Structure formats: C-alpha cells, structure tokens
Amino acid sequence: MRRPRTPLRLEMPLIAFLAFLWMAVWRDFTLGTLLVGLVLGTAIVRVFYLPPLRGTGRFNLFWWVVFAGRFLGRMVFASFQVAWLAVVRGPRVRSAIVAVQLRSHDDFLVTMVGHAVVLVPGSLVLDVDRTTTTLYLHCLDFRGPEDADRVRRSVLRDEALLIRAGGTPSDLAGIRAEKRLGRTPGLSPAELRAHPPIGGSATRGAAPGGLDASGEGRS
C-alpha cells in the first residue's frame, strides 16, 4: 500500500511538535537537542508509514487563545470538583458513559478534542467510533439526562473552538451555518433510540449501547 505524499510544508507543524516533545522528554531545551528532534521528527513523518495528517493552512491566534483560556479554566474547576466529590460523596458518586457525536471527520481535530476531554479531571475517552466520529466518554457525578446534555454541549463547544482556531474550511462553514440557523449537531432522535448514549452507574460496569459489562441489557 503506497502512502499518498504530503507536501513537507504541511507536515512542518507536526515535525515541530515532535521536536518540542523530544526536548521535553530530555528536559533539555537547547539548540542541539532541537536539531536532533527536528531530524528525528522528519524521519518519523517522512520515512515511516503513518496516516497522512494534512494541515488546513488555517491558524487563528484569537480563537486559540480563547480555547486555551477555556481549557485551563475547566482544568482548574474540575480539579476542585473532583477533590470535593472524593472527600464529601466518596463511593456514592455515580458515573455514566455518554456518547458525543462530533461534527468533523478530520482525524487530527478528533484527536485534539479527545485529548482536550481526557486532560480535564473527571472525564475519560473510552472508545472512538471513526465511522461517525463519536466519542464515548466516562463522566463523573452523573445524576440524570440533563448531565448528559451538559457533557455533550461542553465537548461540542471545545470542538467548535478548535474548528474556529484551525479547522478545515468546510468544518468552519458548518459552524457558521449552525450559528446562523440556530441548530445543534449530534445524533438524531432515531439514532438516540437505536444507540442509547447513556450508560448506567460505574458500579454496574456500564458500557455503550445500553449493555452492562456482562453484555446483558439493564432493566
């Protein structure tokens, strides 16, 4: 299988990220370590077979700052929230599995959204359905369907900010159309009935699709 060649200029952001990651691993932010990281990053991207990550050519600094501010604020708030739940409620805390269907089918953007969710305390990505770009999230402090809606709105808000910051032109046009028409993306009512997005409590070992860990339906 021959990999489609991606222009080097479109892969430069990934190479730069790998070089920064190399310096972070060695905790050595010097010119020599940077050069070694760039060489290794280029070798990884250009020699080894990887799914092509085609850049969009868009970079909106304002929306990146907005996303970073929202992300840091959520991390701080969630840290205190998880600590409070652990001390005050303990084992009585209920959790659930919630499905969130994203707008974009771009692998890089879906990965960014997933990492933004995982890095916030109290949430975890259990599975990703690439055919529908649906994330299955394990969430703490779940009390009812309104909490599932809150989780979906939060994740879709993160995705919208990332699309505005550097998403594809088609995804950006979709965001603007949603705002203009007042529509919210996600699973249709028929899909929600066919694939319930909410699992049971963590003590039941819930899994997506309305089944518990043993594969039997819940009553």
DAFEN-V381984 format. One line per field, one symbol per residue. ss: DSSP state (H for helix, E for strand, - for the rest). psi: psi as a letter, one per 40 degrees, with the letter a starting at -180 (. if undefined). A space follows every 10 residues. Layout:
ss = ???
psi = ???
This chain:
ss = -------HHH HHHHHHHHHH HHHHHH---- HHHHHHHHHH HHHHHH---- ---------- HHHHHHHHHH HHHHHHHHHH HHHHHHHHHH HH--EEEEEE E-----HHHH HHHHHHHH-- --EEEEEEE- ---EEEEEEE ----HHHHHH HHHHHHHHHH HHHHHH--HH HHHHHHHHHH H-------HH HHHH---E-- -HHH--E--- E-----E--
psi = hhhhhhiddd eddddddddd dddddefggi dddddddddd dddddddihi hhghieehhh dddddddddd dddddddddd dddddddddb eehiiihhhh hidiehdddd ddddddddeh ieihhdihhd defhhhhhii fheidddddd dddddddddd dddddfiidd dddddddddd efihiaiidd ddddghehaa ideefiiiee iadeeiii.
